[in-house]
Amino acid sequence: MPAWTCRRYGAPDVLALEDVPVPAMRPGWVLVRVRATTVSSCDSRIRALRLPSGMGLLGRLALGWNGPRRPVLGAEAAGTVAAVGAGVTAWRVGDEVVAFPDMRMGAHAAFLAMPADGLLIPRPAGLSLGEAASLCFGGMTALDFLRRAALAPGERLLVIGACGTVGSALVQLGRHRGARVTAVASGEGVACAAALGAERVLDRHREDFRRLGERWDVIADTAGATGFRECLPLLGEGGRYLAIAGGLGDMLARNRGNRRSIAGPVRSRLADLQELGRLAEAGAFRPLVDGVHAFADMPAAHARTDGGRKRGSAVVILPAA
């Protein structure tokens, strides 16, 4: 099957389109024919070994020293079930699904193997193919951090990087939970953040949220633009700083009174993916798509993600079977 591989770290030109074996079927698993996937910031960072501060050595140990141990990247996909393993009754060939292999990766290929009881849900009604492929990475990250922060109705939430994949999910899901959402964006992103439902949008080139004299209950930094110590004066009593793109320092940061930093890997749960599907069908959450790329143009989707200016997900569409 065709698959894009990353066998050494570097710029998008290290990617190669190869013919690799179709994943072997096994009991309790399903084989998904991938129709669309995305290039997330996770894919981009792994390919380039561009990791948060202090994580370089740990990253090589976890991912692979000279190149990814899992050379086929891709953490999310939309497609159809192509085959089912022995004992699988929940899925049938032809079912349209959204799959989240997460850090097992493998979605930048024609076929993807998934546990039948894993992070796999029916494709939500009303979503385009590109939106369905974009459901997981931003939405799962946002749900996990909002749960860990215990965001409550009426609380003030500041989202830095509000039009990225994770930021756009935070704005929508925070609003759905009844929070008063302030978004930080720039340029065309100002209108984008407003359309996502932010109560207030700050253009970072015109208004510095650090100098407004305001405090927030939760500050979510999706861009690694700040740090817990810097944001302490901006947090109210019981405030939480979400270091979504944070480094080792944010993970090790000690609480200051009743203000705390929340960092570390996302805990992906099937219940969260199912909730995202329900919210998408209800119109409460719609994944933001930056642009659509052909499968043959996978390096261009990586380059777009590297640039840090995309709004939502860089979607890649595979050729029809």
N, C-alpha and C positions, 0 to 999 in steps of 0.2 A: 504494500500500500504506500502511497505518497505521504511523506511526513517531513516537516521542517525540523532539523536537528541543530543543536548547539553543542559542539564537542570541545570547545575551548572558550574561555571568557574573552569578551571584546565588544567591538562596535557591531551594528547590525550586519555588517558584511561577513561576520563569522558564521552566520546561519547558512545552512545548505539544505536543498531539497533532495531528499534521498528516498529510495525504495526500501522500506523496512518490513519485517514480517507483521502480519495482522496479529494482534494480541491473541494468545491461546485461550480458548474457552475453558472454564472450569465449573464445577458444581456451585450453584448459588450466585453465579455472576451473569451479567448480560453484556452483550456487545452492542455498542451504539455507533451507528453511522453518523459521523459528525457533519452537520450541515452549516454550522456557523460557530465561531469561537471568538475570542478577544485576545488582544495583547494588553495585559494589565501592567501596572507599575511593578507587580511582583515578577512577571516575566522579564521585563526590562532590566530590573535590578539584578536578577539572577544571571541573565545573559552577560551583563557587563561587570558582575561582581561589584555592583555599586550598592554598598550596604550602609546602614546607619552607623554613626560614629561609635567606635569601640567594638564593632561586630565583625571586623575583617577576619581575624583568625578563627573565631567561632563559626563564621559563615563558610570558610573553606572546609573546616572539619565536617560541617553538617551537609554541605551541598556537593563537595568534591574539590580536590586541591587545585587541579589545573583546568578543570571544566566540569560542568554539571554531571553528576552520576546518572541523572535522568535527562538524557539529552533532548528528548521531545518535550518541550515546554507546553504551556497552556493549562490554565487552572479552571476553565469553565467552558461549557459548550451547550448548544441546542442541537438536537438531532432526532433520529428515529431508531427504535430498537431493531437491530438486524438479526440477532440470534439470542437465545436464552439457554443458560446452562441447566444441567440436571437439577431438579427440585425447585425450580423457579416457577411460581404460580402468580405472582403479583404483576408481572409484565408479560406482554405478548409482542411478537414480531409486528412491527408497524406502528407501535405506540410512539407518539411524539413526546419527547422528554427534554428536561433541562438537567444537565449533569454538572456536578461540582467535584472534580477529582482533587481540588485543593492542592496541597503540596506534593501529592503523588504525580501531578501534572499529566501530560500525555494528550491534551486536547488539540494540539497543533498537528493533527494527523487525520487521515480519512476515517479511522475507526478508533474507538476508545472503549476499553473494558472497565466495567464498574461493578461493585458488589450490588446485588439486587436490593439489599436492604440498606444500602449506603446513601450518599447524598445525591439522590435522584428523585425527581418529582415529575408529574405530568406537565407539559408545556402549558402555562396559564393562557386561558382564552383572552383574546384581545391584544396580545403582544405580537409585534412583528418578529420575524426570525432574528434580526439583530438585537432587538430588545430582550428577547428570551435568552439569547446567548450572554447578555450583559447583566442578567438578574443577580448572579451569585456574589461576585467578588466584592463589589461595593456594598451591596445590601447586607451580606453576611458580616462584613467588618463593622458596618454601622450598628447592626442589631446587637452584636456582641459587646461593643464598647458602651452603647447606651444601657444595656442591661447591667454591665459592671458598674456603671455610674449611677444606676437607679434613678434615671431621669424621671422627674415627677411633673404632672400637669402644672402649668403656671410658672415653672422655673425658666430662668433666662439662659439660653444656649447660644454661644458664639461659635460659629463654624469658620475656620480659616482654610481657604482653598475650597470654597463652597460649590464650585462647578466641576470639580474633578469627579472621578468615579465614586470615591468614598464620600467626598463632601456633598455631592448632590443627593446621595442616599441619606446622609445625616440630616440635611435640611428637610427632606420630605418625611422621614420617619420621626424626627424630632417634632415637627409640626403635628403629625398624626397623634403623637403622645400628649399633645396639649401644651408643649413648651412654647415659649416666646423666642423665636429664632432670629438672631442677627447673623447675616452672612457677610463675609469679607471676600471681595472679588475685585476684578479690575476690567477695564475696557468693556467689551461686549458681554463679559461675564456678569456685569451688574444687572443687565436686563434678564439674563439667564437665571440668576439666583432669585430675582423677584418672581419670575414665572414658576419657579419650583415651589414657591410658597413662603419664602422668607418674609417675616414681618417688617424687617428693615435690612437694607443692604448698604454696606460701607465700601466705597471705592478706595482701595488701599493706596492709590496714587494721590488721593485728595484728603482722606481722613485716616489718621493713625489711631487705631482702636486703643493703643497704649496711652494716648494723651487726652482721652475724652473724660477722664475722671469717673468712669463707670465701672461697675463690678458685675460679674456674671456668676451664675451658679455652676455652670459647666462651660469650659473652653475646650473645643476639639480642634486640634491642629493636625490637619491631614497632609501638610506640606513640609513639615520639619522646619518651619519658619521661626519658631520660638522655643522656649524650654520652660520647665516647671518653675525654676527660680525666677525667670523673667516675668512669668505670668502670675506669680503669687500676689502682687499688689492688686491684680485685676479680679481675683477670686473673692467672692463673698464668704460669709461664715458657712462652713461645710462644703466649700467649693471643691470641684474636681477638675483636674487637668487631664485631658485625654491625649496622650502622646502617641498618636496613631502612626506617625512616621518617626517616632523617637528612637534614640540610640540607647546604649548601655547606661548612660548617665540617668536617663529618665526612668529606666527599669529599676535602678538602684536608689532612686531618689527617696529620701525619708519624708514622711508626712510632717507638715508644719502645723501643729495644733490640730484642728479638725479639717484642714485642707490637705488634699492628697493628689498624687500623680498616679494615673492608671496607664500602664504600658504593657508590652509583651505580646506574645503571639495570640492571634485570634483563635477562639475555641469554636470550631465549626460543629453545629448540631443539626440533625435532620429536622428537628422541630422548628428551627429558625428558617430553614429553607422552605418548609411547608408554609410558615407564616408569610414569608415573602410572596409565595405563590398566591395565597389568599388575598393579600393586600394589593397585589398587581391586578388580580381579577376584579377587585372592588374599586379600582381606580385610585387607591390611596398611595400607591408607589408605582412609579414608572421609570425604569432605568433610562439614564440619559446616554444617547449615542452621539459620539463626536463625529464619526465618519465611517464609511464602509470601504474595505479594501478587498481586492481579489486574493485568493489563496496564493497565487503566484507572486503577489506583492507583499508577502509577509514581512520582509525587511523594511519596507516603507511604513508598515504599521508600527514596527519597533521604533523606527526613527521618529515617528510622530509622538509616540509615548515618551521617548527620551527627551523630547523638546520641552516637556513640562507645561505646554500650553493647551493641551487638549481639554475639551469639555465633555466629560463622560467617557465612554468606552470607545476604544479603537476596535471596530468589529471587522472580522475577516470571514468572508463567505466562501465556502468550498464549492467546487463544481458539482452540478447535479450528477447523480449516479448514472 
